[in-house]
Amino acid sequence: MLARNYIAQIHIEKQHAGLQDEEYRNLLFEVAGVRSSKNLQDDEADAVIEAIKAEGEQREGWKSRQLVKWRQYLKFCAMSEQEGNELLFKVTGLMSCEAPGLAQADFDMAMAEIESLLEDKLSAAEVPMPGGIDLNFWRSRNPRNGQANRRSIREIRQQWAELCEYLEEGKQNEDYMYGFCAHVCRHNPAKPLSELTEKEAGRIIEAIKQRIEQEKKKLAADVPF
């Protein structure tokens, strides 16, 4: 069985590359002939990690104009690139504005967040008012209204991918995941992840973590040493 540090690294690279579960499992099968990282051997892990990185490099991430706009607002807020990355992780779950897994929805949400931060800094007289901007432009385009942010949605998928390492193959799919989420939140019918509230997303994340721990205990009980 693959060492846990390899499994953790594989899932970090999967998230950074923006791979969906089905894409990830197809890649595993193409590279190593398995559909779960727990079935990899140690000598296959490096090839899988390199394949995931290569897949991520083919994805566009944010356009150059979006990177320019993001960094412009970092300057407005007197923030470093590292501080910007920390804010970005809080909103999207990805740790760099150049991560290939970032999408338009991530950009809109991140800009709304940094716009709100800029307003706070202006109110505290920490920075001067920039010229030529609408201070509510991004937030009016992306109202939150208690919706789950992209980081929470990514964490649901990341935790689900980990849980799939312990589930039988027939349950390693989107339909079962949505059924699980609906059961936790008592939704009928199931909601798309994008329509969850932040509170609902938190409940789902905790429920998946608990299920993972249950599965680990079951697995440990089956091992006689």
SVG drawing of the C-alpha trace seen along z (x, -y; Angstrom):
<svg xmlns="http://www.w3.org/2000/svg" viewBox="-37 -59 47 70">
<polyline fill="none" stroke="black" stroke-width="0.4" points="0.0,0.0 1.2,-3.5 2.7,-5.5 0.4,-8.2 2.8,-11.0 2.6,-10.1 -1.2,-10.0 -1.3,-13.4 1.1,-14.8 -1.0,-13.3 -4.2,-15.0 -2.4,-18.3 -1.2,-18.2 -4.7,-17.1 -6.3,-20.1 -3.6,-22.6 -4.2,-21.3 -8.0,-21.7 -8.7,-18.1 -12.3,-16.8 -12.6,-13.4 -13.4,-11.6 -10.5,-13.3 -8.2,-12.3 -9.3,-8.6 -8.9,-8.4 -5.4,-9.8 -4.6,-7.2 -5.9,-4.4 -3.9,-5.7 -0.6,-6.0 -0.8,-3.1 -3.8,-1.0 -5.7,-1.7 -8.5,-4.0 -7.5,-4.7 -4.2,-6.0 -4.4,-3.4 -3.8,-0.8 -0.6,-2.4 2.9,-1.1 5.6,-3.5 7.5,-3.3 4.4,-4.4 3.6,-7.5 6.2,-9.8 4.9,-9.1 1.4,-9.9 2.5,-13.1 4.4,-14.2 1.3,-13.4 -0.9,-15.5 1.5,-18.4 1.7,-18.1 -2.1,-18.1 -2.3,-21.2 0.3,-23.0 -2.0,-22.6 -4.8,-24.5 -5.0,-28.2 -5.8,-29.5 -6.3,-33.2 -5.7,-35.3 -2.9,-37.9 -5.4,-40.7 -6.9,-39.1 -3.5,-38.7 -2.8,-42.4 -6.1,-43.4 -5.5,-41.1 -2.0,-42.5 -3.3,-46.1 -5.7,-45.6 -2.9,-44.1 -1.1,-47.3 -4.2,-49.3 -4.4,-47.3 -0.6,-47.6 -0.3,-43.8 2.6,-41.6 2.2,-38.7 2.5,-36.3 -0.3,-38.1 -2.4,-38.0 -1.8,-34.2 -3.0,-33.8 -6.2,-35.7 -6.6,-33.7 -6.3,-30.4 -9.0,-31.6 -11.4,-32.2 -10.5,-29.5 -8.4,-26.9 -5.6,-27.4 -2.3,-29.0 -1.1,-31.0 -2.8,-33.4 -0.9,-31.5 -2.4,-28.1 -3.7,-26.5 -6.9,-25.3 -8.2,-28.8 -11.4,-29.7 -13.4,-32.8 -15.7,-32.1 -12.6,-32.1 -11.5,-35.4 -14.9,-37.0 -15.1,-35.8 -11.4,-36.7 -11.9,-40.2 -15.1,-40.7 -13.1,-39.6 -10.2,-42.0 -12.5,-44.8 -14.2,-44.4 -10.7,-44.3 -9.8,-47.5 -12.9,-49.2 -12.0,-48.2 -8.5,-49.6 -9.8,-52.8 -12.2,-53.2 -9.3,-52.7 -7.2,-55.2 -4.5,-52.6 -4.3,-53.3 -5.3,-56.2 -8.4,-56.0 -7.4,-54.8 -8.6,-56.9 -10.9,-55.7 -12.5,-52.6 -16.0,-51.7 -15.5,-50.4 -18.5,-48.1 -18.0,-46.9 -16.9,-43.3 -19.2,-42.7 -22.2,-43.8 -21.2,-41.3 -20.7,-38.5 -23.1,-38.8 -22.4,-36.1 -25.6,-36.0 -24.2,-33.3 -23.2,-31.0 -20.3,-28.6 -17.1,-30.0 -14.9,-28.1 -12.5,-27.0 -15.3,-25.1 -16.5,-23.6 -13.0,-22.4 -12.6,-21.0 -15.8,-19.0 -14.4,-17.5 -10.9,-17.0 -12.4,-15.2 -14.7,-13.2 -11.7,-12.1 -10.0,-10.9 -13.1,-9.0 -13.3,-7.3 -10.1,-5.6 -12.1,-3.5 -15.4,-3.1 -16.3,-0.3 -16.0,-1.2 -19.7,-1.5 -19.8,-4.4 -16.9,-6.4 -19.0,-8.7 -20.7,-12.1 -24.2,-10.7 -23.3,-9.0 -21.5,-12.1 -24.6,-14.3 -26.8,-11.7 -24.4,-11.8 -24.5,-15.7 -28.3,-15.7 -28.6,-13.2 -26.4,-15.4 -28.3,-18.6 -31.7,-16.9 -32.2,-18.2 -34.7,-16.7 -33.7,-16.8 -30.0,-17.2 -28.5,-20.7 -25.5,-21.4 -22.5,-22.2 -22.5,-25.8 -25.9,-26.4 -24.9,-25.3 -24.6,-27.8 -21.4,-28.1 -23.0,-26.5 -24.2,-23.5 -20.8,-23.1 -19.2,-23.0 -21.6,-20.3 -20.8,-18.2 -17.1,-18.6 -17.3,-17.5 -19.6,-14.5 -17.1,-13.3 -14.2,-13.6 -16.2,-11.5 -16.9,-8.9 -13.2,-8.8 -12.3,-8.1 -15.0,-5.4 -13.6,-3.7 -10.0,-3.9 -11.1,-2.2 -12.9,0.5 -9.8,1.0 -7.5,1.2 -9.8,3.7 -9.5,5.9 -5.7,5.9 -4.5,8.6 -1.2,6.8"/>
</svg>
